[in-house]
Structure formats: structure tokens, C-alpha cells
């Protein structure tokens, strides 16, 4: 039996990054994965959804070409070709990860893993054969699963989750989305671009609860409603019924009960840590609900057993799992690095995009911070004007005395790219003056960050508020 230094249970973004970094540091590593490497993110999550987002945004751009001085015929989605493009992109990236594992001499074992001891895994292979892996350390990275909705009728034909929503074979005339969080809104914008009439039901008072600054969430809801989406917040879905070829959803708010019909219903109510059935309770591993309890070094209560990614709870984001993977790999190989979540951004590929990092205005005030808010609209940015994407704003949450940037919140063109500067500012403890005196190229979208930073000293140049 081969004795490995490290076994990683799960080959998603956190797991494969942990394996790669540990191998770089000299460890002999095995990864146990029951499906394809890349996990939810690469196979049925962030990557395929961004393929659909990119393609549908291009579709809209082509059909708006006249506004840019370009004459075209009307463009339409070719769904089989779109699905081929999505699959090819995903397959290319999955194969790339597998090649990286090979190049670092990491053993990839296909099968379902079960922790039998803090230094051993049992693997049930696709053939039904069972083997045992002996290790010095185990990193648990089993990821997450779609949260089962407590809604009667959720198993009816035509009611789908985000996984089924990735396989678009026809465009529903009416799509009802249950859940106004990140997943629900991204799919809502994809289907809107394809021509569906979209309705969103959210049980919280605002869209994107706990995902971004509340003011940005309200502003996004306003823009979506202006485009024709129907949005109902602070409601509870009671039942889904099938009436002929139509699905009927009954929901209630504080005042009354309503019914709405749709051709397809997408349930996007979140995800849960995938921690059942892999031996954790039997081993005595401490859990916080379904999530694995870890300390700031990502160690569990069991010696030489670590955990990362969606399975430890918190923000269920691929890049957060990747950071944890790097941290835990260094700790497994002898370091004492602590994970730092301050600069983990949340990125939302709606239209317009939203991105946030650090404290929201509400969080900063609840913590008792004396803050100053400074903002700048993309409508005053030349590059945004050229792109024809002027909806949105840059919002900085700063300490009132020092100007230290506590949070950055963006809504607008390429916000998911621009947030990198905000994440660096939060991580380094930069001030608004630091951003303001950093020369930003012209004409570019990041100039909006510069202008917002200038606003801390009431020195914004290209926008005036009386």
C-alpha cells in the first residue's frame, strides 16, 4: 500500500488547488474524486453559467449594433451550438486541470471516498471495487449540494434546479425563478436575454440578501423592473401545481395570497455543505450544523484532518475555496498560516454586473465605525459611455478620519473585473488617498474608482453634486 503525505477528498477548486500547492512544496499527494475534477464550479456552476452569460450578452450587443453605427441583420440564439460551446469550454478547462495534476505527479483516484481513520480513506471505485489509502494528512473538500426546497410540487416536470438550467433545449416564454440570490438572478438575466418573460420570487425584503451592499441590490431591482422583469420580495412560495402544460405557483406576502403561471420554474434557493455519508460523524469530527468546524488555520478537531471550501460554510465561492486550498496546503507542509477573509470579493454576473468586497455600509455602522461614504456614477465615466453601459455606481465605505477603505461595492460594466483593485485596497489597508493618487489610465473604467476615491476629499473632478 502506497503511503501518501496528503489525501484530498474532493477535486473541486479548493481541493485541486490544495493538491497542486502541496505538491509544489514537496508532498506526495493523492486526490479522490467521484466525478470530474473541477467540482461544481467548473462543471455545473460558475464556468458554464458564465459561458451562457457571455453568449447572451453578445447576442444583445449584436442586436444593439445600430446604436454603435453598425448595420447587422437580427441575431438569434442557436441553442445546440450554444450548448456545444459551453461543453467544449468546460471540457477544455477540466482537461487542463487534469494535466496540471499529472505534471505535478499527483495521483488522481476515481471513486467515492469515506474517512475511516484520521490517516486512512476507503474508496469505492466506479467498478464497485474497494481500496484503502493510507495517508499522513487528510484535507476534506467535498463541496456543496443544491439545497432541497421545502416546496410541495418541486418535483414536477418543468421544475428545475440550476444544474438542469444549464442544458437549454428550448426557451420558455415565461420563466419563474424562486430565489433572488446570486444563482437565481444570473439565470434570470440569461433567460431575459434569450427572450423569456421573467418573474422572480424572493422571501427576503431585498434581492441578493447578504451578497452585496443593500443600496446596490435595490438599485439593481429597479433596473430589472424597468427592463420588464417582475420582482416580488418578502414572499413565501407555498405550492407548485401542474395545470395542463402550465405550472402554477402559489405564494403569499403579508397581505394576501397570489398565484402566477409559468412555462418553467427554476428553484435557486442556495446550496448546503456536502458532508453527509463520508464518515465524518462516525469519526467524531466536529460540525457546525452541516458545515465542518475548523479553526483559523483550517484544522478540524481531529489531528492531521483539515477542511476547506463550501464544506466549511461561509461564502460558498470558488475563489474563497482556492485561497483556503493554498493556506491549508502550506499548513499541511509545516507552516502556520491563518486564513484571511477580509479581501474575498463576491462577484455577480447579472446585467449590469455587481461586485463587493469588505464591509457594507450597514455592517460598518453596526460595528460602530465612524464612516464616510463616497460614490461615483458610471454615467460620468467616458469608457462606460463609449460602451453604452452607463447604469451603475462605485461606492466606497471609508473610515471617516483616516480614509482607510473598509468596503468597495460596484455595479456596472465589468464590475467583476474592477473589484480586484478594491480587494487589493481592503487587503493592504489602503486609503482613499492611496487610490486617488494612483494614476489610472484614460479612458478606462477603473477611472471611476479614482473619482470615487477623490470624493473622500470632496475633490471629484468629472461629476458634480450640488
Phi, psi and omega in degrees: 000130179287133176263113179264153172287324187213134170244132177250119180268096181120124183253033176282192183304317178291315184294312183288329176293318176301317180296315180297315182292320178296321178295321176301327182271006172102002182280149172268117195239142170235138177246128177254120183221127182276344180235220179269148176296155183106341174063200180301314185305306187284327187264317184224024184226244191299321183290305180297327178293324179288333171298313180295320178299313182297316181294318181289328175294321177296320177302313179296320182297317180299317182284354173253012187300330181303325180293340180258012178082021181242131178261126178222164169276164183296131179265149178218156181284134172258095190299315177300319179293322178297318178294323177296317179298319179296312182296319179297318179297313180297314181299320180298317181288321177299314179298325178297319178295317179299322178294322177298318178299318179296316183298333179261015176058037177269129179280127178253117181252124179273127177154176180265122184268148179218127182278116181258335175209162178299351179233023181204142175239144170255131182242126173261114186278162180303334179284348185099347177293152180237135177225166180236138179245126179262132186218166173266326180225150175234132171250120178271117179222057185280355175077210185222168178230159177297131180290125178291126184282136177277056184237125177296131180095004182289350179260009181289151173302136182096349174263121189231163171255182180297331179296311179292331182293344179283341180258085184272111177255341175206156182261115180290139177296322180230119178247128175252125181252120176264108183120113181258033175270198185300309184297313182299317183288325177296315178291328177299317181290324176299310183289327176300316179296330179279350175114003179284147167275119190252135172237137181240130175246124181230131184283339179274166183294336180228162172290163177050050180299130178065013181254340181199180177296136186301324180296323178291321179299318179293322180293321178296316179302321178297316180294318180296320178296321179297331180277354176111357176289146174259125185234126177236116179253166180060041180233158178238125178283131184257317184200149172244130181233152177257123179235098186065235178266006184249145173260135180242125182248127176257129179221162183224146169244191184293339186263318187200175178259138181233159176229141180220141181258150179208159176273334177212145178239125177256121177262117182226072186254017174111184184227160181235149176303136183269073188243009181266145173077019178237016171090010187289313180294319180298331182276347182087020179289135181283134179239152167251092190069239176268346184277149177281130180280127178226159174268189185287353172262001180075021174275143174272185178284351179262140182297133175066018175244126185236165179212148183213171170077205183302332184293341178264003177081198185075206179292123180269082185230141181299318183289331173294318177296323179295317177298315178298323178299318178293317180298311185290328177297320179289325178289323177299327184262017169118353180274176175229054182279141178254143180282140183236114185265002186301322187254024175277113182275156171251125183239135187229118186269056171276189176230103004285163179290156176229141176212142182218148174211146180080203185279141169282169178301316181296315180298319180296318180291321179296331177278000177084013182286141172272107191240162171230133180259132175229141188223159174210132183273144176293341177298340179260008180262125184301319182293320177297322178295318178298318181288345184073026182232079187258356177287131174131178189201153168256131180231122178250134174255113187237150169297134187295324184274310186272336185082004180300134185278117180265333182201148177230130184225123187236142166222121181156190183297131177055032178300326182291338173273318184296335184295343179302321178294322178293320179297319178295320180298315180294317182298320185271355184069033181291158178255168175300324178296324178300316178291319184295328181262011171266121184290123178255136182297152182234139355268121180221161177294323180299345175301336177294327174296316178302313183294321177297320178295321176300329181297339178299328177258019184054039185240019177303133187265320190254021174205133182237127175247119180289000000 
